[in-house]
Amino acid sequence: MKRVISGMNLSVYAIGLGAMPLSLERRPDEARALEVFRAFIDGGGDFIDTANVYCLDNDDIGHNERLVARALTTLGCRDRITVATKGGVTRPRGAWETDGRPAFIRASCERSLRDLGTDCIALYQLHAVDPRVPLEDTVGELARLQAEGKIRHIGLSNVRAAQLEAALRVARIVSVQNRCNVLEQRDFRNGLVDVCGRLGVTYIPHSPVGGYFGHRQLGSHPLLRKLAQAHDCSPQAVALAWLLARGDHLLPIPGASRPESIRDSLTAVSVALTAEDMRALDALG
Ligand SMILES: NC(=O)c1ccc[n+]([C@@H]2O[C@H](COP(=O)([O-])OP(=O)(O)OC[C@H]3O[C@@H](n4cnc5c(N)ncnc54)[C@H](OP(=O)(O)O)[C@@H]3O)[C@@H](O)[C@H]2O)c1
């Protein structure tokens, strides 16, 4: 099953890989990380989400981007995988803080180019809006980086509809990446997912199986377990199939630190939920 990222004029496999768990505190060793990428690519995956701050702290910036770059080189598939990264956040002593100043965005982007070993980033996402910096200034710098050929497309993350609309007045935005899963349906309720659909913006649900900390809760949810049994799949595959069925412009990016997890997530494309299943799942969030 394919998805078209219309703003990029690109067709990708309907489930991407969120590479974040490969670089945070519980990260696996590099050999196992490579097996995660291999499982994803062997299963047909071709869209990887990373960020410069998927790392331990400011001394470790770029860990995940360098890991992705090395893995794709080792697996010999750099040319056919789309890598999306992000800038606009820092990790002082391991905390997560925004920094949307244009000079910081530029420096982060230039470092990401080096860490990814590329001269143009396919999709560069503003990781989060910095409330101290006018969004127009931050997005204006992204537009300049795009005009200079350092980034091909611009995305946003952790935004509301009004912020997307403000950014669209400054630059072409092709994607929005927000927290969204069957137990956290905020962006369906507030209309942002529909707004993205109308504007031709791909909606990328992050934390699609409950998040780095919440995925166990989702995996043990009684309704998800019941539907998993009925469809002979995992609760996580049910959660991902629900997202896929909610719109053609949704591209979930489940994370994984084990190859088994991403292999299982890729099976979601063949889970056919009924209208009754969908109604029951819609009522959860
Ligand atoms: N833009 C943002 O602010 C933001 C924030 C958070 C995440 N993200 C992005 O979104 C991606 C996904 O979010 P996430 O990794 O936080 O949360 P997630 O995808 O909801 O959950 C990730 C965890 O769930 C487990 N899991 C995933 N699929 C599974 C399956 N089919 N069966 C069993 N367990 C499964 C994995 O466990 P194992 O580790 O045991 O494999 C993984 O560590 C991230 O990797 C990152 O790229 C972006």
The ligand as an SDF file (V2000), in Angstrom:
LIG
                    3D

 48 52  0  0  0  0  0  0  0  0999 V2000
    7.8300   15.5160   16.2390 N   0  0  0  0  0  0  0  0  0  0  0  0
    7.8730   15.1600   17.4970 C   0  0  0  0  0  0  0  0  0  0  0  0
    7.8440   15.9800   18.4300 O   0  0  0  0  0  0  0  0  0  0  0  0
    7.9520   13.6970   17.8140 C   0  0  0  0  0  0  0  0  0  0  0  0
    7.7330   13.2370   19.1260 C   0  0  0  0  0  0  0  0  0  0  0  0
    7.7950   11.8610   19.3520 C   0  0  0  0  0  0  0  0  0  0  0  0
    8.0610   10.9940   18.3020 C   0  0  0  0  0  0  0  0  0  0  0  0
    8.2910   11.4810   17.0470 N   0  0  0  0  0  0  0  0  0  0  0  0
    8.5670   10.5940   15.9060 C   0  0  0  0  0  0  0  0  0  0  0  0
    7.5340    9.6380   15.8290 O   0  0  0  0  0  0  0  0  0  0  0  0
    8.1090    8.3410   15.8730 C   0  0  0  0  0  0  0  0  0  0  0  0
    7.1680    7.3890   16.5700 C   0  0  0  0  0  0  0  0  0  0  0  0
    6.9360    7.8090   17.8900 O   0  0  0  0  0  0  0  0  0  0  0  0
    7.5300    7.0120   19.1450 P   0  0  0  0  0  0  0  0  0  0  0  0
    8.6460    6.1680   18.6990 O   0  0  0  0  0  0  0  0  0  0  0  0
    7.7460    8.0090   20.2150 O   0  0  0  0  0  0  0  0  0  0  0  0
    6.2720    6.1930   19.6300 O   0  0  0  0  0  0  0  0  0  0  0  0
    5.4450    4.9650   19.0080 P   0  0  0  0  0  0  0  0  0  0  0  0
    5.8050    4.7400   17.6150 O   0  0  0  0  0  0  0  0  0  0  0  0
    4.0210    5.2010   19.3420 O   0  0  0  0  0  0  0  0  0  0  0  0
    5.9400    3.7810   19.9370 O   0  0  0  0  0  0  0  0  0  0  0  0
    7.2620    3.3550   19.8540 C   0  0  0  0  0  0  0  0  0  0  0  0
    7.4820    2.1170   20.6730 C   0  0  0  0  0  0  0  0  0  0  0  0
    6.4170    1.2150   20.5240 O   0  0  0  0  0  0  0  0  0  0  0  0
    6.8890   -0.0800   20.3000 C   0  0  0  0  0  0  0  0  0  0  0  0
    6.2380   -0.6140   19.1020 N   0  0  0  0  0  0  0  0  0  0  0  0
    6.0830    0.0320   17.9130 C   0  0  0  0  0  0  0  0  0  0  0  0
    5.4320   -0.7580   17.0300 N   0  0  0  0  0  0  0  0  0  0  0  0
    5.1840   -1.9290   17.6790 C   0  0  0  0  0  0  0  0  0  0  0  0
    4.5630   -3.1250   17.2910 C   0  0  0  0  0  0  0  0  0  0  0  0
    4.0590   -3.2780   16.0610 N   0  0  0  0  0  0  0  0  0  0  0  0
    4.4840   -4.1300   18.2000 N   0  0  0  0  0  0  0  0  0  0  0  0
    4.9850   -3.9760   19.4470 C   0  0  0  0  0  0  0  0  0  0  0  0
    5.5970   -2.8460   19.8700 N   0  0  0  0  0  0  0  0  0  0  0  0
    5.6940   -1.8280   18.9920 C   0  0  0  0  0  0  0  0  0  0  0  0
    8.3740   -0.0270   20.0460 C   0  0  0  0  0  0  0  0  0  0  0  0
    8.9950   -0.8650   20.9920 O   0  0  0  0  0  0  0  0  0  0  0  0
   10.4930   -1.4380   20.8510 P   0  0  0  0  0  0  0  0  0  0  0  0
   11.3470   -0.2600   21.1920 O   0  0  0  0  0  0  0  0  0  0  0  0
   10.4960   -2.5220   21.8610 O   0  0  0  0  0  0  0  0  0  0  0  0
   10.7170   -1.8760   19.4380 O   0  0  0  0  0  0  0  0  0  0  0  0
    8.7050    1.4430   20.1530 C   0  0  0  0  0  0  0  0  0  0  0  0
    9.7910    1.7360   20.9940 O   0  0  0  0  0  0  0  0  0  0  0  0
    9.4240    8.5420   16.6070 C   0  0  0  0  0  0  0  0  0  0  0  0
   10.2920    7.4540   16.4190 O   0  0  0  0  0  0  0  0  0  0  0  0
    9.8760    9.8300   16.0170 C   0  0  0  0  0  0  0  0  0  0  0  0
   10.4450    9.5960   14.7370 O   0  0  0  0  0  0  0  0  0  0  0  0
    8.2180   12.8080   16.7970 C   0  0  0  0  0  0  0  0  0  0  0  0
  1  2  1  0
  2  3  2  0
  2  4  1  0
  4  5  1  0
  4 48  2  0
  5  6  2  0
  6  7  1  0
  7  8  2  0
  8  9  1  0
  8 48  1  0
  9 10  1  0
  9 46  1  0
 10 11  1  0
 11 12  1  0
 11 44  1  0
 12 13  1  0
 13 14  1  0
 14 15  2  0
 14 16  1  0
 14 17  1  0
 17 18  1  0
 18 19  2  0
 18 20  1  0
 18 21  1  0
 21 22  1  0
 22 23  1  0
 23 24  1  0
 23 42  1  0
 24 25  1  0
 25 26  1  0
 25 36  1  0
 26 27  1  0
 26 35  1  0
 27 28  2  0
 28 29  1  0
 29 30  1  0
 29 35  2  0
 30 31  1  0
 30 32  2  0
 32 33  1  0
 33 34  2  0
 34 35  1  0
 36 37  1  0
 36 42  1  0
 37 38  1  0
 38 39  2  0
 38 40  1  0
 38 41  1  0
 42 43  1  0
 44 45  1  0
 44 46  1  0
 46 47  1  0
M  CHG  2   8   1  16  -1
M  END
$$$$
